[in-house]
């Protein structure tokens, strides 16, 4: 058994080591909590961005169909086309002749868009490709200003409930939410008669497919959500 004199100072060393270990455990726990909060914040922001993009796609579909938020015709005035006024706003074509007029109006523009209506922007401008006008801040800015990016509710008349809406649908410093509609003429004669493809093809009286692109910028740097959909103005089962 060691003399008591030989054990002096060992207790202090043990206490210091235990204190350091406890401090390390506390720091590790705080780091894990902070990391969990950051992940939860990113997940919440991503969910809000996705919800906002979905709302924009639905709003754009109402724009294409000329409907209000409750499914009613959004304008009853015969001088207006849907919620777009032909005298002041580019309108969606109903015939190939209408499309020819729109194409002449858009072709000289860069980008070839106005009031959110665009000519075919090409196959690479897809959400799956990851390479589109939304991936560069300067190019996105041109599409918003020169291309007339459409914010939520501009042409459908839809409004968010006060205090219950998605904040990302509101344009703010360094962020915003817009949609664009590409008008794609379709060769109806190219669809095989009676097949599934024919069912989903545009009717001869309205030979267009509309590709809708919704872009939502989150409040975090680089937090951009892009969704796309294809729309045909055709009632399922109609000829």
C-alpha positions in Angstrom: 0.0 0.0 0.0 1.4 3.4 -1.0 1.9 6.0 1.5 -0.6 8.8 1.5 2.1 11.3 0.6 2.8 9.4 -2.7 -0.9 9.8 -3.8 -1.1 13.6 -3.4 -2.2 15.3 -6.7 -3.8 12.2 -8.3 -7.3 13.1 -7.3 -6.9 16.5 -8.9 -5.7 15.0 -12.1 -8.6 12.6 -12.2 -11.1 15.5 -11.7 -9.5 17.5 -14.5 -9.6 14.6 -16.9 -13.3 13.9 -16.0 -14.1 17.6 -16.5 -12.5 17.6 -19.9 -14.4 14.5 -20.9 -17.7 16.0 -19.7 -17.0 19.2 -21.7 -16.2 17.2 -24.8 -19.5 15.3 -24.4 -21.4 18.5 -24.0 -19.8 20.1 -27.1 -20.5 16.9 -29.1 -24.2 17.0 -28.0 -24.5 20.7 -28.8 -23.0 20.0 -32.3 -25.4 17.2 -32.9 -28.4 19.4 -31.9 -27.2 22.2 -34.1 -26.7 19.8 -37.0 -30.2 18.3 -36.5 -31.7 21.9 -36.5 -29.8 22.7 -39.7 -31.1 19.5 -41.4 -34.6 20.1 -40.2 -34.4 23.7 -41.6 -33.2 22.5 -45.0 -35.9 19.8 -45.1 -38.5 22.4 -44.2 -37.2 24.8 -46.8 -37.2 22.1 -49.5 -40.7 21.1 -48.6 -42.0 24.7 -48.8 -40.2 25.1 -52.2 -41.8 22.0 -53.6 -45.2 23.0 -52.3 -44.8 26.5 -53.8 -43.7 25.0 -57.2 -46.7 22.7 -57.2 -49.0 25.7 -56.5 -47.4 27.6 -59.4 -47.9 24.6 -61.8 -51.6 24.5 -60.8 -51.9 28.3 -61.3 -50.3 28.0 -64.7 -52.7 25.3 -65.7 -55.6 27.6 -64.8 -54.0 30.3 -66.9 -53.8 27.9 -69.9 -57.4 26.8 -69.4 -58.7 30.3 -68.8 -60.2 29.4 -65.4 -60.3 31.0 -62.0 -59.2 29.4 -58.8 -62.6 27.8 -58.3 -62.7 26.4 -61.8 -65.0 29.1 -63.1 -64.2 31.1 -66.3 -62.0 33.8 -64.9 -63.4 36.5 -67.1 -66.9 36.8 -68.5 -66.2 39.8 -70.6 -66.2 38.6 -74.3 -63.5 41.2 -75.0 -61.1 39.2 -72.8 -59.4 35.9 -73.5 -59.4 34.0 -70.2 -57.6 36.2 -67.6 -55.4 37.7 -70.3 -56.5 40.8 -72.1 -55.7 40.6 -75.8 -55.2 44.4 -76.0 -52.4 44.4 -73.4 -51.3 40.8 -72.9 -50.0 38.0 -75.1 -52.7 35.3 -75.2 -52.5 31.6 -75.6 -53.2 30.4 -79.1 -56.3 28.4 -80.0 -55.5 27.8 -83.7 -52.3 27.5 -85.8 -53.1 30.9 -87.2 -53.0 32.3 -83.7 -49.7 30.5 -83.1 -48.2 32.0 -86.2 -49.0 35.5 -84.9 -47.5 34.7 -81.5 -44.4 33.2 -83.1 -43.8 36.3 -85.2 -44.1 38.4 -82.0 -41.7 36.2 -80.0 -39.1 35.0 -82.5 -37.1 38.3 -82.4 -37.0 38.4 -78.6 -34.2 37.1 -76.4 -35.5 35.0 -74.7 -38.3 34.2 -77.1 -40.9 34.9 -74.4 -43.4 37.6 -73.4 -45.9 37.7 -70.5 -44.7 34.2 -69.5 -45.5 32.7 -72.9 -42.5 31.2 -74.8 -41.7 29.4 -78.0 -40.0 26.0 -77.7 -36.9 26.5 -75.5 -35.4 23.2 -76.5 -35.1 19.7 -75.0 -32.2 20.6 -72.7 -34.5 23.0 -70.8 -36.0 20.3 -68.6 -36.0 19.9 -64.9 -34.3 16.5 -65.3 -31.4 17.9 -67.2 -30.3 20.2 -64.4 -29.3 22.8 -67.1 -31.8 25.5 -67.7 -32.2 29.2 -67.5 -32.9 28.9 -63.8 -29.4 27.5 -63.0 -27.7 30.9 -63.7 -28.8 33.9 -61.7 -28.2 36.4 -64.6 -30.1 34.3 -67.1 -32.9 33.7 -64.7 -33.1 37.5 -64.2 -33.5 38.0 -68.0 -36.3 35.5 -68.1 -38.0 37.2 -65.2 -37.8 40.7 -66.7 -37.6 40.3 -70.4 -39.5 37.0 -70.5 -42.2 38.1 -68.2 -42.0 35.5 -65.5 -45.5 35.1 -64.1 -46.0 35.2 -60.3 -48.7 33.3 -58.5 -52.2 34.5 -59.2 -51.5 37.1 -61.9 -53.7 35.6 -64.5 -55.8 33.2 -62.6 -56.9 35.6 -59.9 -55.9 33.1 -57.1 -54.8 34.7 -53.8 -53.2 33.2 -50.7 -55.1 33.2 -47.5 -53.7 35.9 -45.1 -51.3 34.3 -42.7 -51.7 30.9 -44.2 -50.0 31.1 -47.5 -46.6 29.9 -48.6 -44.0 32.7 -48.0 -41.9 31.5 -51.0 -44.7 32.5 -53.4 -44.1 36.1 -52.4 -41.4 37.9 -54.3 -38.8 39.3 -51.9 -35.1 40.3 -51.8 -33.0 37.6 -53.5 -36.0 35.2 -54.0 -39.1 34.8 -56.0 -41.5 32.4 -57.7 -42.5 32.4 -61.4 -43.8 30.2 -64.2 -43.4 30.1 -67.9 -45.5 28.4 -70.5 -43.9 27.0 -73.7 -46.4 26.7 -76.6 -45.5 23.5 -78.6 -47.5 22.8 -81.8 -48.3 19.2 -82.2 -48.7 17.1 -85.4 -52.0 15.5 -84.6 -51.7 13.3 -87.7 -48.6 11.7 -86.2 -50.5 10.0 -83.3 -51.5 6.5 -84.0 -55.3 6.2 -84.1 -56.9 4.4 -81.2 -53.7 3.9 -79.1 -52.9 5.3 -75.7 -50.8 7.9 -77.3 -53.9 9.1 -79.3 -55.9 9.4 -76.1 -53.4 11.9 -74.6 -52.7 13.7 -77.9 -54.1 17.2 -78.5 -57.3 17.2 -80.6 -57.1 18.6 -84.1 -59.1 21.6 -83.1 -56.6 22.6 -80.5 -53.2 21.1 -81.6 -50.9 22.3 -78.8 -49.0 20.9 -75.9 -48.0 23.3 -73.2 -44.8 22.7 -71.2 -45.0 24.6 -67.9 -41.9 25.4 -65.9 -42.2 26.6 -62.3 -39.1 28.1 -60.6 -39.0 28.9 -56.9 -36.1 30.5 -55.2 -35.8 29.7 -51.5 -34.5 31.9 -48.7 -31.3 29.9 -48.5 -28.5 30.4 -51.1 -28.8 27.9 -53.9 -32.2 26.7 -52.7 -34.0 26.7 -56.1 -36.9 24.3 -56.8 -37.9 23.6 -60.4 -40.9 21.6 -61.5 -42.3 21.0 -64.9 -45.5 19.6 -66.3 -47.1 19.0 -69.7 -50.7 20.1 -70.3 -53.1 19.3 -73.2 -56.4 21.2 -73.3 -58.5 18.1 -73.9 -61.2 16.3 -71.9 -60.2 12.7 -71.3 -62.2 10.5 -73.7 -63.1 13.4 -76.1 -62.4 12.9 -79.7 
